[in-house]
Amino acid sequence: MKIVEQIKQPIADEMELFEKKFRDSMSSKVALLNRITHYIVNRKGKQMRPMFVFLTAKMVSNGTVNERTYRGAAVIELIHTATLVHDDVVDDSNRRRGFFSVNALWKNKIAVLVGDFLLSKGLLLSIDNGDFDLLRIISVAVREMSEGELLQIEKARRLDITEDVYYEIIRQKTATLIAACCSLGACSVNPEGDDTEKMRKFGELIGMAFQIKDDLFDYTEDAIGKPTGIDIKEQKMTLPLIYTLNNCSKDEKKWVINSVKNHNKDKKRVKQVIDFVKQKGGLTYAEQRMGSFRQEALQILETYPASAYKEALQLMVNYVIERKI
């Protein structure tokens, strides 16, 4: 059995019902919108975010979920989908998971409006049901994701990212949404307890590890649908590169920065930078940091009694680190 199917097993019924509720939450009176949202839903990914919501909710409540849990999962998925549609416009990207992106098929103006529609649908789903605690969790995540993207753009221009700034960027850009899924799951079933904060921290740690794993893909030859060296071509400062810049001579640093700034389209030069980062231990260091985030996340899970949901979350932590795509 594939690992994702294994993780999904204890929440298979919830995920099936969620599919239906999620489709309903996207409906509109405008035919064009329905056509586009239908296209989006039929090309969904692994649906990791709703899985986090349901597994967390069931782990902290001994196996129960409620309508708030379903709404929380739908809101997260609506808002995540809205950010992806907007991201494709921002990045001028024509593909998403191997299919044409919304902006490639219907142009930028429509894509931006569809993203806005999905965002408002998510907000209204919470407001109409009085889920203001869940709405706060999601709104903080959206704000942080925007700030993280802008912080990265600001820093990329000068290539002066320290390790601390890098962690702040990935915490906001990537980890905050996974943190929101986990705290949302806990809050939906147990709004008064301290599980919400514990699970937020758990999600954040997984998100940090997830992003470092993504950074490492830039230096491997694995067929993951993301070409090797793409981050360097896009002048993104990732952890292996930051570590290398902090641990090389002045002249070497000058050469690396010049390569990333002025020769990032030169395949041979990019390959030289990749080899240099490997030689300087940048990959080993990033793997160690990823491992320590994973350990911290697993330690939080240890505070909960044994259950199929806890086991699935442990599998999820390990999947994040060991995935090949």
N, C-alpha and C positions, 0 to 999 in steps of 0.2 A: 504493500500500500504506500502511495506517495505520502511524504511527510505532511504536506498541506492537508490532505484528506484525513490523516491521522489526527491532526490538530483540530480539525473541524468536527470530528466524530461526536464528542460529548455535547455539541450544540447544533447538530444536524437539523433537528426539528425547528429550532429557533431561526436558523439561517434560511430555511425554506419559507417560513412564514414572513420573515424579514423581506425576502425578495418581492413578495406580493405587496407588502406595505410600502416598500420603497418605490415601486412602480406607481402605486396610487398617489404617493406624495409628490410625484413629478407632474401629475396631470394638469392640463390647461385647456382653455376653450379655443386657443389658437392652434389651428391645424399644423402650421409650420413648426411651432414649438414642440408639439407632440411628436412630429416626425423626427426632429433633432434629438429629443430626449430618448425616444425609442432607439435611435441609432447609438446613443451613448450607453444606455443600459445593456444593450446586446453585445457590447464590446468591453464589458467590465473586466477588471483584473482578478487577482486572487481574493479580493475583499477582506484583506487583513484587518482593516479598521473596524468594521462591524464585528469581526471575530474577537478582537480585543475587548470590545464593549461587552459582548455576551459572556465570554470566558471570565472576565473580571467580575461581572455582576454575579455570576453563578458561584464563583469561588468564595466571595465574601459573604454570601447569603445562604450557604449550604444548598445551592442548586435551584434557587428560584429567580425568575425574572418577572417583570410586569410591563404594563403598557408604556411606562416611562422609559424602560430599557429599549423597547422597540423604537420609540420616538427619538431617543438619544442617538441610537445607531443610524437612523434615517437622516437626522440632522447632520451628523458628522459626515456621512457619505454625500449628502447634498452639497455641503460646504466644501468638502474635499474636491468633488467633481467640478464645482464652480472655479476653484483655484487652478485646477488642471486646464480647464478651458481657457482661462485668462492667461495662464503661463504659456500656452502654445501661441497665443497672440503676441505676448511680450517677447518670446524667443523666436518668433517668426518660424515656428516649427510646423512642418506639413504632416508629420506622422506621430501617432500615439499608440504604443503597444503594437506596432506593425500595421495599424490601420491608418487611413487618412484622418487627420485631426478635424475638428469642427470648422476651424478657420480655413482649412484647405478646401473643404467642400462648400461652405456657405459664406466665406469671406469674413474679414475681421470684425466689421460692424455687427453682424449678426452674432458672431461668437461672443463678443463682449456683452451684448444684450442677453444672450442665453446664460452666460455666467452670472450676470446680475439677477436674472430671473431665479436661478437655482439658489443663489444666496438668500434672496428674499423669501423663497419658499421654506428654506431651512429656518430662518428667523421666525416666520409666522407659525410654523409647526410648533415651535416652543412657546411663543406668546399666546397662541390660541388655547393652549392647554395649561397655561400658568406654570410652565417649567422654567421659572426664572433662574433657579440655581444652575440648571443645565445650560441655559443660554449664556450665563456669565462665563462658565468654563469654556464654551465654544468661542465666544467673542474675544476672550483673552488670547486664545490660540490664533485666531485670524489676525489680530493686531500684531502679535509677535512674529507670525510668518511674514507679514509685509515688512516689518522692521528688519528682520533677518536678511531678507532679499536685498533691501536697500543698503544695509550695512555692508553686505558682501560687495555690492556694486561700487560703493564708495571706497572700500579698501582695495579692490582689485585694480583700481586706476593707479594706485601708488605701490602696490605689491609690498606693503609694509605690515602684513598681518602677523601679530604675535600668536603664540599658541593659545593664550587666554582669549584673545579676540576670536580666534578660529572656533573655540568651543562655544563661545557666545553666539556666533553665527549659526553653527549647526544646531545648537539648542533651540534657537528661535525658528530656523528654517525647516528643520526636519523633526526634531524630538518633540517639539511643543504639540504637534498634532497627535502623535502616538500617546503622549502624556494625557491629552484631552480625552482620548478614547478610553483610557484606563480609569481616569478619575470619574468620567461620566458614567461608566458602567457601575462603579462602586456607589456613586452618589444616587443613581436611579433607584437602587434598592435599599440603600442605607444612608439617607441624607444627613443624619445626625452624627454618625461615628467618625473615627479618624481614618477609616479605610480610604476615603476620597483622597486625602493628602498622600497616604502611603502608596496608593496605586498611581497617583500622578507622578511621584518620584520614580516608581518602577518603570512606567511608560517612557519617562524622559531618558532614563539610563539605556533602555532598549533602543530608543531613537538615536542616541549618540553612537552606540555601537553600530547601528544600521548604516548611518552616514559614513562612518570611518570605513566600513566594509565597501561601500560604494566608491570611496576615494581609492581604495586598494585595487579595485577593478581597472582603474586607469593605467595600472602598471603591469597587468597580466594579459596573457594572450588568449584567455578563455573567450569562447564565442558567447558573449552575453548581450549582443545587440548594441553595445556601446563601444565604439572603436577605441583601441588603446591610444592613450595620449590626448584624448579629447579635452580633458580638463586643462591641460597645458596649452592646447590650441586656443581655448577660451579664456586663458589667463586666470584660471581659478586657482587660488592658493589652498592646496589641500594639506593634510597633516604630514604625509611623507616628505613633501616639498619644504614645508615650514621647518621641520626637524633638520633637514639637510642644510638649509640656509643658516640655521643657528649652529651648525657643527661642521663648518668648512672654513677654509682660509678666505681672506678678503678678496683675493683675485678670483678664487673659485665662485664666491658669492656673486661677484660682478658678472662673471661669465653666465651663471645660471639666470640672473635677473635679465641680462641682455637677451639671452636666448628666449625666455618666456615673453619678454616685451616686444622684441623686434624680429625674432626668427621663429615665431610659433606656428608658421605655416610650412616651414621647412622640415619635411619628414625625417631627414637624416639628423638634423639638429635636435628635434624632439626626442628621437630615439637615444641620442647621446645623453640628453637630460635624464631620461628614464633610467638609463644604465648607471648614471652618476648617483642618482637618488638611491638605487638599489645597493650600490657599492658603499655608500655612506651610512647604510643601516636605517634609512628612512622607512622602509617597509616593515622591518622588524619592530621598530619603535611603534609604528601605528598599530601593528598587530597586538603588541603588548598593552597599549592603551585600550584597544577594543576589548581585549580579554578582561581588563580590570572593570570596565563598565558592565560587562556580562556578569562577572562575579558579584558585583554590588546588586544587580537586578535579581540574581538568583537568591542572594541572602534575604532580600525583602520577602520573596516567596516562601522562604523557610519558616517565616513567622505564622504561616497558615497551616491548618491541619491537612493531612493527605486527602486528595480527591482527584477525580478524573479531570477536573477543570484546572487544578494546580499543575497536574502532570502535563496537560496540553499547553499551559503557559510556559512551563520549563522547556518543552519541545520547541515552542515558538522562539524563546530566547536563543536556543542553540541553532535553530534554523536561520535566524538573522545573521549569525556569524558564519555558518557553514554553507550558506546558499551559493549557487554558482551563477545566479542571474539576479 
